[in-house]
Amino acid sequence: MEENLNRPMRQPTDFDLKSFFLRYLRYWYVFAISITLGLVVAKYYNWYQNPVFGVTAKLLVKDENPGKEQLLEQLNVEKPAKNIENEIEIIRSHALMAKVLNELDFDVSYYLIGDVKISEVYTDCPFRVEIDQIEYQAYFQNFDIHLVDGQNFKIVFPDGEAEKEINGKYNLPIDIGYGTITLYKRENFPEKELTKDDFDKKHYRISFNTIAHNQNKYLGALSVQLSRSQSTILQLYLEDEVPRKGLDFLNKLIEVYLMNDVDVKNKSASATAQFLDEQLDAITEDLERIETNRENYKVSKGIIDLESESQLVLESIKDLDAQLAINTTRISMIQQLKSYIIDNQDVRDLAPASLDIDDPLLIKLINKLSELQSERESVLKRGTPDDPMLPAINAEIELTRSSLLENIRNIQTSLEYNAEELQRQLDRYKGRVEKIPTTERELLGIERKFRIQESLYLFLLKKRAELSITLAATESDTRIVDNARVFGPIRPIPQKAYSIALVLAILIPLAIIFIVEKMNDKVTDVKTIKRLTDIPVLGLVRFNRHKSALVTIEKPRSSISEEYRNIRTNLKFFHTEEESTVTMVTSSIGTEGKTFTAMNLATIMAASGSKVVLVGLDLRKPRIVEDFNISNDIGCSNYLSGNATLDEVIVPSGLENLSILPSGPTPPNPSELIMSDRMKELIDGLKERFDRIIIDSPPVGLVSDGLVIANHADASLFVVRDGVTRKSHISSVDELYRNGKLKHLAIVFNAVKNRNARYGYGYNSGYGYGYGGDYGSYFEEEETTSGLKGMWKRLRGNE
């Protein structure tokens, strides 16, 4: 017996999915309400939330025209290959954004005001607002527009704590107190519908936006990134509640970006063309003047033409003069470039073609310096002056400037040497001019001046023609891969909202129930008992819904009666003798059903043919006499105090094989009476007369009487009530059990309401499985409720 009682029970380690599901199924009504409420909220959210659409486009940042590229490379006008990161920063720059917004009608936002929600509209708004003049305070104010009819409207806006109302007419300026605006009707103006009382699109709201506000808004919404890591295709993406507005913005952004790209390319070529035009104008005037002088001189001297020798000298001098003039021009330009670089000026607008210096290294260094300066500007735009990339870029710029200055000095030295050589050749030909007659010599001088200016004019005219070809051929090397398009709505997504609502509607109640149950210190299932103690669970008894406490007598075919039969069977494993056994029934407090258990256990044992006596040793609060309808005038207290014999205190119950020993009058010293020697005499005397002794003892959690009585018992049953017994009570009894103060102890789980707990537990989890959950109508259950009410109770787990 000792070995069986003290053997630890096997603790389940695997997760029981069925038990977990059934445990929460009794709260089905909570989940039903939560799911219904969640779906209603999701439906309202999908309706109330204004849908957001995605707008996207793709650009290829690459020159696809090799022939044009070669031509422009020969002219050395275009910039070097683009840096894709720089292009992203240009697209997202405030300067470009300001150009885009200046060409769009985004300075006024329009909203349709409904009964519940407010939705932004764009071209769907039946009117358009044009700002004539507005004060800064207007940007922080909303103005409600009420459409009255086809000619009139009124503006309502807050004015301090009151509202101000202004009447106006379409197409006429109106002073709103913060400036002057004009409302113009659009093509979709609902002039006929305004006369209908049920027309609900009469109330609008407008707000004014600054350029800075729109810049921040669209820079925050705009995403520009590579479509793939190894490509040069940029994907532009933004989200907007008004798809047409987002589409117009993205299209205008692409248009302005492409135009800006062309303008940047043409900037240096245009500056060079302007310089050449100015030079050509000046030289043209000189040519006209010299030609006039030449004709007048010929007429006055009667000269038809120069002699052949004079003509030969003139041609040679003309060629040398032209070469020297061009060389001098180049020296002047290279000196100007040298000063430009020394002053550390920006070379991005400088066209190497305008220098007319065919030096590959010079062109390469200028392009490299231009690229580095662009990179530095890009870093400054997207970061701060403390950006760690700046020192490296600045160092590379300085190195490139030094190399460029050294190259310029070498080119200047070469040009100056070439000028000296040309001047020496020119001097030799001038010596030959002295031998020519005076008239021819004077004409030769005039012709020389004419030829010099003519050579310069042809040279500059050629360069101007080349630049004209460049300007005519210039286009953006970025092309549109995918035009701007709208897709969505991307949110809210009805299915997603319903899914999230459904998941939350399940998880939130689940979490709340879990937390509440974890915070609940009451025992509600067998697993909790097994987790808190190794005391074996002898059986489970469901909640009594019958009117009488003596269920085993009045409802012998009920499921409760069958559960007490299981307990009776399991009690055999506590007994080592078959003649007489003493079973004590106790609990932690007085409301857990120990008396109910003692009475029904006694009656079920008597029904099996054993002679049973039910002893009421709860001297402080007797209950047995009430249910058996017997007198409590004499009982255990009389016997223990020596005022009555055993035969005098034993009372027939009216049932076969069952006798009652009531507690008797409440004594002043119940503990002392139970601890007296008469207690042992009482038990010994009862053993001689009866086969089974069932003792209804006081609660062990309140008084010590139960511990004294346990010394006389062969087995002790500790009654745990579903939802009443505290977990701390189980722990306290477990400590008594481990310390040996309560021996041969087993637990009866009483008044179980939860259907999930109705799987049977016997001694050592091996015996006494109940039938309540699986054999429904097999037992006699008079109190079972039928219909919808019964279904409600059964689903809640109360039946």
C-alpha positions in Angstrom: 0.0 0.0 0.0 2.7 2.4 0.9 4.6 1.8 -2.3 1.5 2.3 -4.5 0.6 5.6 -2.8 4.0 7.2 -2.9 4.9 6.3 -6.4 5.1 9.5 -8.5 2.5 9.9 -11.2 3.7 10.0 -14.8 3.7 13.6 -16.0 2.6 14.1 -19.6 5.2 15.9 -21.7 3.7 15.9 -25.2 1.5 18.8 -26.3 -2.1 17.6 -26.5 -3.7 19.5 -29.4 -7.1 18.1 -28.9 -7.1 19.1 -25.2 -5.8 22.6 -26.1 -8.6 23.0 -28.6 -11.3 21.7 -26.4 -10.0 23.8 -23.5 -10.7 27.0 -25.4 -13.8 25.7 -27.2 -15.9 26.4 -24.1 -15.3 30.2 -24.8 -16.7 29.8 -28.3 -19.1 32.7 -27.7 -16.2 35.0 -26.9 -14.5 34.1 -30.2 -17.8 34.4 -32.1 -18.4 37.9 -30.8 -14.7 38.9 -31.4 -14.7 37.5 -35.0 -18.0 39.2 -35.8 -16.7 42.5 -34.4 -13.4 42.1 -36.2 -15.0 41.5 -39.6 -17.3 44.5 -39.1 -14.3 46.7 -38.2 -12.4 45.4 -41.3 -15.4 46.1 -43.5 -15.7 49.6 -42.1 -11.9 50.1 -42.4 -12.0 49.1 -46.1 -14.9 51.5 -46.8 -13.5 54.4 -44.7 -9.9 54.2 -45.7 -9.2 56.1 -48.9 -7.6 53.7 -51.4 -3.9 54.3 -52.3 -2.6 53.6 -55.8 0.9 53.0 -57.0 2.3 54.9 -60.0 5.5 53.7 -61.7 7.7 54.4 -64.8 11.1 53.2 -66.1 13.9 55.2 -67.6 17.0 54.0 -69.4 19.9 56.2 -68.7 22.1 55.4 -71.7 23.0 56.8 -75.1 21.7 54.4 -77.8 23.1 56.4 -80.8 26.7 55.4 -81.5 27.0 57.6 -84.7 25.9 60.8 -82.9 28.1 59.9 -79.9 31.2 59.7 -82.2 30.4 63.1 -83.7 29.9 64.8 -80.4 33.0 63.2 -79.0 35.0 64.7 -82.0 33.6 68.1 -81.1 34.4 67.5 -77.4 31.3 69.3 -76.3 29.3 66.7 -74.5 30.0 65.7 -70.9 31.5 62.3 -70.1 29.5 59.2 -69.4 26.8 59.6 -66.7 27.1 58.5 -63.1 23.8 56.6 -62.4 23.9 57.7 -58.7 24.2 61.3 -59.8 21.2 61.0 -62.0 19.2 59.6 -59.2 20.1 62.6 -57.0 19.3 65.0 -59.9 15.8 63.4 -60.2 15.3 63.8 -56.5 16.7 67.3 -56.2 14.7 70.2 -54.9 15.6 72.3 -57.9 14.2 69.8 -60.4 11.2 69.2 -58.1 10.5 73.0 -58.1 10.5 73.1 -61.9 8.0 70.2 -62.0 5.6 71.6 -59.4 5.7 75.1 -61.1 4.2 73.4 -64.2 1.5 71.5 -62.3 -1.7 72.8 -60.7 -0.7 71.4 -57.3 -0.8 74.7 -55.3 -4.5 73.9 -54.4 -5.7 70.6 -52.9 -9.4 69.7 -53.4 -11.4 67.4 -51.1 -15.0 66.1 -51.3 -16.6 66.1 -47.9 -19.1 63.3 -47.3 -21.3 62.4 -44.3 -18.5 60.3 -42.7 -15.3 60.6 -44.6 -13.3 63.2 -46.6 -11.7 62.1 -49.9 -9.2 64.0 -52.0 -10.3 64.8 -55.6 -8.3 66.3 -58.5 -9.7 67.0 -61.9 -13.0 65.4 -60.7 -13.6 68.5 -58.7 -16.3 70.5 -60.5 -14.4 73.8 -60.1 -10.9 75.1 -60.3 -9.3 77.7 -58.0 -6.9 80.2 -59.4 -4.9 82.2 -56.9 -4.7 85.9 -57.7 -2.9 87.0 -54.5 -2.7 85.2 -51.2 -1.2 85.9 -47.8 1.1 83.4 -46.0 -1.5 82.7 -43.3 -3.8 81.2 -45.8 -1.6 78.2 -46.2 -2.5 77.1 -42.6 -6.3 77.4 -43.2 -9.0 75.2 -44.7 -11.8 76.7 -46.7 -15.1 74.9 -47.2 -16.8 75.5 -50.6 -20.6 75.0 -50.7 -22.0 74.9 -54.2 -25.3 76.7 -54.2 -26.3 76.7 -57.9 -24.8 77.2 -61.3 -23.9 80.9 -60.6 -23.3 81.1 -56.9 -21.3 79.5 -54.1 -20.3 80.3 -50.6 -17.0 79.9 -48.7 -17.0 79.0 -45.0 -13.9 79.1 -42.9 -12.9 79.6 -39.2 -12.4 83.1 -38.1 -11.2 83.0 -34.5 -13.8 81.0 -32.5 -16.6 81.7 -35.0 -17.1 80.9 -38.6 -17.0 83.3 -41.4 -19.2 83.0 -44.5 -18.5 84.7 -47.9 -20.8 84.5 -50.9 -19.2 84.5 -54.4 -19.8 84.0 -58.1 -17.9 81.9 -60.6 -15.3 83.5 -62.8 -15.2 86.6 -60.6 -12.4 87.4 -58.1 -13.5 87.1 -54.4 -11.7 88.4 -51.4 -11.5 85.7 -48.7 -9.8 87.9 -46.1 -6.4 86.2 -46.7 -6.1 87.2 -50.3 -8.0 87.1 -53.6 -9.0 83.9 -55.5 -11.2 83.1 -58.5 -13.3 80.0 -59.0 -13.8 78.7 -62.5 -16.2 75.9 -63.4 -14.8 72.8 -65.1 -16.4 70.9 -67.9 -17.9 68.3 -65.4 -19.7 71.0 -63.3 -23.0 69.4 -62.2 -25.2 72.4 -62.9 -28.4 70.4 -63.3 -27.8 68.1 -60.4 -27.3 71.0 -58.0 -31.1 71.6 -58.2 -31.8 68.1 -56.7 -32.2 67.8 -53.0 -30.6 64.3 -52.9 -27.4 65.4 -54.7 -24.6 64.8 -52.1 -21.6 66.3 -53.9 -22.1 69.9 -53.0 -19.6 70.3 -50.2 -15.9 70.6 -50.9 -12.9 71.8 -49.1 -9.7 73.4 -50.4 -6.3 74.0 -48.9 -3.4 76.0 -50.3 0.1 74.4 -50.6 3.4 76.1 -50.7 6.1 74.9 -53.1 8.2 73.8 -50.2 5.3 71.7 -48.8 4.7 70.0 -52.2 8.5 69.5 -52.6 8.7 67.7 -49.2 5.6 65.7 -49.9 6.6 64.3 -53.2 10.3 63.9 -52.4 9.1 61.8 -49.4 6.8 59.8 -51.6 9.1 59.4 -54.7 11.3 56.4 -54.9 14.0 56.2 -57.5 16.2 53.1 -57.7 17.8 50.7 -60.1 15.4 48.1 -61.4 18.3 45.6 -61.2 21.7 45.9 -59.7 23.6 45.5 -63.0 21.4 47.6 -65.2 21.1 51.4 -65.9 17.3 51.3 -65.9 15.8 53.6 -63.2 12.4 52.7 -61.7 10.4 55.7 -60.5 7.6 54.9 -58.0 5.3 56.8 -55.8 1.9 56.3 -54.1 -1.0 58.6 -54.2 -4.7 58.5 -53.1 -5.6 60.2 -56.4 -4.2 58.1 -59.3 -4.6 60.8 -61.9 -2.6 63.2 -59.8 0.2 60.8 -59.3 0.2 60.0 -63.0 0.4 63.7 -64.0 3.3 64.3 -61.5 5.4 61.4 -62.7 4.8 62.2 -66.4 5.8 65.9 -65.8 8.8 64.8 -63.7 10.1 62.7 -66.6 9.4 65.5 -69.1 11.2 68.1 -67.1 14.1 65.7 -66.4 14.6 65.0 -70.1 14.4 68.7 -71.0 16.8 69.5 -68.2 19.2 66.9 -69.5 19.1 68.5 -73.0 19.6 72.0 -71.5 22.7 70.9 -69.5 24.2 69.3 -72.7 23.5 72.5 -74.7 24.8 74.9 -72.1 28.5 74.7 -72.9 27.9 74.5 -76.6 25.6 77.5 -76.5 28.1 79.6 -74.6 30.8 78.7 -77.2 28.4 79.5 -80.1 27.7 82.9 -78.6 31.4 83.6 -78.3 31.9 82.6 -81.9 28.9 84.7 -83.1 30.4 87.8 -81.4 33.8 87.2 -83.0 32.2 86.7 -86.4 30.3 89.9 -86.2 33.4 91.9 -85.4 35.5 90.3 -88.2 32.6 90.8 -90.7 32.7 94.5 -90.1 36.5 94.6 -90.5 36.3 92.6 -93.8 33.7 95.0 -95.2 35.8 98.0 -94.3 39.0 96.6 -95.6 37.4 95.4 -98.8 35.9 98.9 -99.4 39.4 100.5 -98.9 41.0 98.0 -101.3 38.5 98.8 -104.0 38.9 102.5 -103.6 42.7 102.2 -103.7 42.6 100.2 -106.9 40.3 102.7 -108.6 42.4 105.7 -107.5 45.7 104.1 -108.8 44.2 102.4 -111.8 45.5 99.0 -110.7 43.8 96.1 -112.2 45.7 93.3 -110.5 49.0 92.6 -108.8 52.0 91.2 -110.6 52.6 87.5 -110.4 55.6 87.9 -108.1 53.6 90.2 -105.8 50.7 87.8 -105.9 53.0 84.9 -104.9 54.4 86.9 -102.0 51.0 88.0 -100.9 49.7 84.4 -100.9 52.7 83.2 -98.8 52.3 86.1 -96.3 48.5 85.5 -96.2 49.1 81.8 -95.2 51.6 82.7 -92.5 49.4 85.5 -91.2 46.5 83.2 -91.0 48.5 80.5 -89.1 50.0 83.1 -86.8 46.5 84.6 -86.1 45.1 81.2 -85.3 48.1 80.4 -83.2 47.8 83.7 -81.3 44.1 83.0 -80.7 45.0 79.6 -79.3 47.6 81.1 -77.0 45.0 83.6 -75.8 42.5 80.8 -75.2 45.0 78.6 -73.4 46.1 81.5 -71.2 42.4 82.1 -70.4 41.9 78.4 -69.5 45.0 78.6 -67.3 43.6 81.5 -65.4 40.3 79.6 -65.2 41.9 76.6 -63.6 44.2 78.6 -61.3 41.1 80.5 -59.9 39.6 77.1 -59.2 36.4 77.8 -61.2 33.9 75.2 -62.3 34.9 73.6 -65.6 31.6 71.8 -66.2 30.3 74.4 -68.5 33.6 74.6 -70.5 33.6 73.1 -74.0 37.1 71.9 -75.1 36.1 72.3 -78.7 36.0 76.1 -78.3 39.8 76.1 -77.5 40.5 74.5 -80.9 43.4 72.6 -79.3 43.6 69.0 -80.4 45.3 67.5 -77.4 43.7 64.2 -76.1 45.2 64.5 -72.7 43.8 68.1 -72.2 40.3 67.0 -73.2 40.5 63.9 -70.9 41.7 65.9 -67.9 39.0 68.6 -68.4 36.3 65.9 -68.6 37.6 64.1 -65.5 37.7 67.4 -63.5 34.2 68.2 -64.7 33.0 64.7 -63.5 34.7 65.1 -60.1 33.1 68.5 -59.6 29.7 67.0 -60.4 30.3 64.2 -58.0 31.2 66.6 -55.2 28.1 68.6 -55.8 26.0 65.5 -55.7 27.5 64.5 -52.3 26.9 67.9 -50.9 23.2 67.8 -52.0 22.4 64.5 -50.4 24.7 64.9 -47.3 26.5 67.4 -45.2 29.9 69.2 -45.5 31.2 66.6 -43.0 30.5 63.7 -45.4 33.5 61.3 -45.2 33.5 61.0 -49.1 34.3 64.7 -49.5 38.0 64.7 -48.5 38.8 61.9 -51.0 36.9 63.7 -53.8 38.6 67.0 -53.0 42.0 65.4 -53.0 41.4 63.8 -56.4 40.1 67.2 -57.7 43.4 68.9 -56.6 45.5 66.1 -58.2 43.6 66.5 -61.5 43.9 70.3 -61.4 47.7 70.0 -60.9 47.9 67.6 -63.8 45.7 69.8 -66.0 47.8 73.0 -65.2 51.0 71.1 -66.1 49.5 70.0 -69.4 48.3 73.6 -70.1 51.9 74.9 -69.5 53.3 72.4 -71.9 50.7 73.3 -74.6 51.3 77.0 -74.0 55.1 76.5 -74.5 54.5 74.6 -77.7 52.2 77.3 -79.1 54.6 80.1 -78.2 57.5 78.3 -79.9 55.3 77.8 -83.0 54.4 81.5 -83.0 58.1 82.5 -82.9 58.8 80.2 -85.9 55.9 81.6 -87.9 57.0 85.2 -87.1 60.5 84.5 -88.4 59.1 83.1 -91.7 56.8 86.1 -92.0 59.7 88.5 -91.5 61.6 86.9 -94.4 58.7 87.5 -96.7 58.3 91.0 -95.5 61.9 91.7 -96.6 60.9 90.6 -100.1 58.0 93.1 -100.0 60.5 96.0 -99.8 61.7 95.2 -103.4 58.2 95.5 -104.8 57.1 98.9 -106.3 55.5 101.3 -103.9 52.0 101.2 -105.4 52.0 97.4 -105.4 53.5 97.3 -102.0 50.7 99.5 -100.6 48.1 97.4 -102.3 49.8 94.3 -101.0 49.4 95.6 -97.4 45.7 96.2 -98.0 45.3 92.7 -99.5 47.3 91.2 -96.6 44.9 92.7 -94.0 42.0 91.5 -96.0 43.3 87.9 -96.3 44.1 87.8 -92.5 40.6 88.7 -91.5 39.2 86.4 -94.2 41.1 83.4 -92.8 39.9 84.1 -89.3 36.4 84.6 -90.5 36.4 81.2 -92.4 38.0 79.5 -89.4 35.4 80.8 -86.9 32.6 80.2 -89.4 33.6 76.5 -89.7 33.6 76.2 -85.9 30.2 77.9 -85.7 28.8 75.5 -88.2 30.1 72.5 -86.2 28.5 73.8 -83.1 25.2 74.4 -84.9 25.2 70.7 -85.9 25.8 69.8 -82.3 23.0 71.9 -81.0 20.6 70.6 -83.6 21.5 67.0 -82.9 21.5 67.2 -79.1 18.9 65.2 -77.3 18.7 63.4 -73.9 20.6 60.1 -73.8 17.9 59.0 -71.4 14.8 57.3 -72.9 11.6 56.1 -71.5 11.3 52.3 -71.2 7.9 52.2 -69.6 5.5 55.2 -69.5 4.0 56.2 -66.2 1.1 53.8 -65.3 -1.2 53.3 -62.4 -1.8 50.0 -60.6 -3.7 49.1 -57.5 -5.2 50.0 -55.2 -2.3 48.7 -53.1 -4.0 49.5 -49.9 -6.3 48.9 -48.3 -6.5 45.4 -49.6 -9.9 44.0 -48.6 -8.8 40.4 -48.3 -5.7 41.4 -46.3 -7.8 43.5 -43.9 -10.3 40.7 -43.4 -7.4 38.2 -42.9 -5.7 40.4 -40.3 -9.0 41.1 -38.6 -9.8 37.4 -38.4 -6.4 36.5 -37.0 -6.5 39.3 -34.4 -10.1 38.4 -33.5 -8.8 34.9 -32.7 -5.5 35.8 -31.1 -6.6 38.6 -28.9 -9.3 36.7 -27.1 -7.0 33.7 -27.0 -4.3 35.8 -25.3 -6.8 37.4 -22.9 -8.2 34.0 -21.9 -4.7 32.6 -21.6 -3.6 35.5 -19.4 -6.8 35.4 -17.3 -6.4 31.7 -16.8 -2.7 32.0 -15.9 -3.6 34.7 -13.4 -6.5 32.6 -12.1 -5.3 30.8 -8.9 -8.2 28.3 -9.0 -7.9 24.8 -10.1 -9.9 24.2 -13.3 -8.5 21.0 -14.8 -6.7 17.7 -13.9 -3.5 18.8 -15.6 -3.1 21.6 -13.1 -3.5 19.2 -10.3 -0.9 16.9 -11.7 1.4 19.7 -12.3 1.2 20.9 -8.7 1.4 17.5 -6.9 2.2 13.9 -7.3 -0.8 12.9 -5.2 -2.8 10.5 -7.4 -6.2 11.5 -8.8 -8.7 8.8 -7.8 -11.5 10.0 -9.9 -13.6 12.9 -11.4 -17.1 13.8 -10.4 -19.1 16.1 -12.6 -21.1 19.1 -11.3 -24.4 18.0 -9.7 -27.4 19.5 -11.4 -29.9 17.4 -9.5 -31.9 18.9 -6.7 -30.8 16.3 -4.1 -27.3 15.8 -2.8 -27.8 12.0 -2.5 -27.5 11.5 -6.3 -26.4 7.8 -6.0 -29.7 7.1 -4.2 -32.1 9.1 -6.2 -30.4 8.7 -9.6 -28.5 5.4 -9.5 -28.2 5.3 -13.3 -26.8 8.9 -13.5 -23.3 9.6 -14.7 -22.4 10.9 -11.2 -23.4 7.6 -9.7 -21.2 5.8 -12.2 -18.3 8.1 -11.3 -18.6 7.2 -7.7 -18.6 3.5 -8.6 -15.2 4.2 -10.3 -14.0 5.8 -7.1 -15.3 2.8 -5.1 -13.4 0.5 -7.4 -10.2 2.5 -7.2 -10.3 2.6 -3.4 -9.5 -1.1 -3.4 -6.0 -0.3 -4.3 -5.6 1.7 -1.0 -6.7 -1.2 1.2 -4.6 -4.1 2.3 -7.4 -5.7 4.3 -10.8 -6.8 3.1 -12.6 -6.9 6.4 -12.8 -3.3 7.4 -11.3 -0.1 6.0 -11.4 3.5 7.1 -11.6 6.2 4.5 -11.4 9.8 5.5 -12.9 12.5 3.2 -11.5 16.0 3.6 -10.8 19.2 1.7 -8.9 22.5 2.1 -12.0 24.6 2.9 -15.6 23.9 3.6 -17.2 24.5 0.2 -15.5 22.0 -2.0 -18.0 19.1 -1.5 -16.3 16.8 0.9 -19.6 16.0 2.7 -21.3 15.5 -0.7 -18.4 13.1 -1.6 -18.6 11.3 1.7 -22.3 10.7 1.6 -22.4 9.5 -2.0 -19.3 7.3 -1.6 -20.9 5.7 1.5 -24.2 5.1 -0.3 -22.5 3.6 -3.4 -20.5 1.3 -1.1 -23.6 0.2 0.8 -25.3 -0.6 -2.6 -22.5 -3.1 -3.3 -23.5 -5.1 -0.2 -20.9 -3.9 2.2 -21.9 -2.8 5.7 -21.0 0.9 5.7 -21.1 3.6 8.4 -20.9 7.3 7.6 -19.2 9.1 10.4 -19.7 12.9 10.8 -16.5 14.0 12.5 -16.8 17.6 11.3 -17.9 18.7 14.8 -17.9 22.4 14.0 -20.2 22.4 10.9 -22.3 19.2 10.6 -24.1 18.7 7.3 -24.9 15.0 7.0 -28.1 15.1 9.1 -29.7 17.6 6.8 -29.6 15.4 3.7 -30.5 12.1 5.6 -33.2 14.0 7.6 -32.0 12.6 11.0 -31.6 14.2 14.4 -28.3 15.6 15.5 -29.1 15.6 19.2 -26.7 12.8 19.9 -23.6 11.7 18.0 -19.8 11.6 17.9 -19.3 14.5 20.3 -21.4 12.7 23.0 -19.4 9.5 22.5 -16.0 11.2 22.5 -16.9 13.1 25.7 -17.9 9.8 27.4 -21.6 10.7 27.6 -23.0 8.0 25.3 -22.2 4.5 24.1 -21.5 3.5 20.5 -24.8 1.8 20.1 -26.6 4.9 21.3 -25.0 7.2 18.7 -25.3 5.0 15.6 -28.5 5.8 13.7 -30.0 3.8 10.8 -30.1 5.8 7.5 -33.2 4.1 6.2 -31.1 2.5 3.4 -30.0 -1.1 3.4 -26.4 -1.7 4.8 -25.9 2.0 5.6 -25.7 3.5 9.1 -25.1 7.1 10.1 -23.0 8.3 13.0 -23.9 12.0 13.2 -21.5 14.6 14.7 -23.8 15.5 17.6 -24.1 18.8 19.4 -21.2 21.2 18.7 -18.7 20.9 21.6 -16.6 23.7 23.0 -13.4 21.6 22.5 -13.7 19.6 19.3 -10.0 19.3 18.7 -9.4 17.9 22.2 -12.2 15.4 21.8 -10.7 14.1 18.5 -7.3 13.8 20.0 -8.5 11.8 23.0 -8.2 8.1 23.5 -11.9 7.7 22.9 -11.2 8.5 19.2 -9.3 5.2 18.8 -12.0 3.4 20.7 -14.6 4.8 18.4 -12.7 3.6 15.3 -12.0 0.2 16.7 -15.6 -0.2 17.7 -16.8 0.7 14.3 -14.4 -1.7 12.6 -15.9 -4.5 14.6 -19.4 -3.7 13.4 -18.9 -2.5 9.7 -17.0 -3.4 6.6 -16.4 0.2 5.5 -16.1 3.3 7.5 -16.4 6.7 5.7 -15.4 9.7 7.8 -16.6 13.2 6.9 -13.7 15.1 8.5 -13.1 18.8 9.0 -11.1 20.7 6.3 -7.3 20.2 6.7 -6.7 23.7 5.4 -8.7 25.3 8.3 -8.2 23.2 11.4 -5.8 20.5 12.5 -8.5 17.9 13.3 -8.2 16.3 9.9 -4.6 15.5 10.4 -5.4 13.8 13.7 -8.2 11.8 12.1 -5.9 10.8 9.2 -3.8 8.7 11.6 -6.8 6.4 12.1 -7.7 6.1 8.4 -6.5 3.5 5.9 -7.0 6.0 3.1 -7.6 9.7 2.8 -9.5 11.4 0.0 -8.8 15.1 -0.6 -11.7 16.8 -2.4 -10.7 19.4 -5.0 -13.5 21.4 -6.5 -13.4 22.8 -10.0 -13.1 26.6 -9.9 -13.1 26.8 -6.1 -10.0 25.1 -4.7 -6.9 27.4 -5.0 -3.6 26.2 -6.4 -2.0 27.2 -3.1 -4.2 24.8 -1.3 -3.0 22.0 -3.5 0.6 23.0 -2.8 0.0 23.0 0.9 -1.6 19.5 0.9 1.3 18.3 -1.3 3.7 19.5 1.3 1.7 17.6 4.0 1.8 14.6 1.8 5.5 14.7 1.2 6.2 15.2 4.9 4.1 12.1 5.8 1.4 14.0 7.7 -1.2 12.8 5.3 -0.6 9.2 4.3 -2.4 7.1 1.7 -3.8 10.2 0.2 -5.7 10.5 -3.1 -7.6 13.3 -4.8 -11.2 13.4 -6.0 -11.8 16.2 -8.5 -15.3 17.3 -7.7 -18.1 19.4 -9.4 -16.3 19.4 -12.8 -18.1 21.7 -15.2 -15.7 21.7 -18.0 -16.5 19.0 -20.6 -12.8 19.0 -21.5 -11.9 17.6 -18.1 -14.2 14.6 -18.3 -11.6 12.1 -19.4 -11.3 9.7 -16.5 -8.4 9.3 -14.2 -7.9 6.4 -12.0 -5.4 5.3 -9.5 -1.9 6.0 -10.9 -3.7 7.1 -14.1 -4.4 3.5 -14.9 -8.0 2.9 -13.7 -11.4 4.3 -13.5 -11.9 6.1 -16.8 -15.4 7.8 -16.8 -18.1 7.5 -19.4 -19.6 10.9 -19.1 -18.1 12.5 -22.2 -18.7 9.6 -24.6 -22.0 7.9 -23.7 -24.3 10.9 -23.4 -27.8 9.3 -23.3 -26.5 6.0 -21.7 -27.1 7.6 -18.3 -30.2 9.0 -16.6 -29.8 12.8 -16.7 -33.0 14.4 -15.6 -31.6 18.0 -15.5 -30.3 18.1 -19.0 -31.7 21.1 -20.9 -32.9 20.6 -24.4 -33.3 22.9 -27.3 -31.3 26.0 -28.0 -30.7 26.7 -24.3 -29.3 23.2 -23.9 -27.1 23.6 -26.9 -25.8 26.9 -25.6 -25.0 25.3 -22.2 -23.3 22.3 -23.8 -21.2 24.4 -26.1 -20.1 26.5 -23.1 -19.1 23.4 -21.4 -21.6 23.6 -18.5 -23.3 20.3 -19.4 
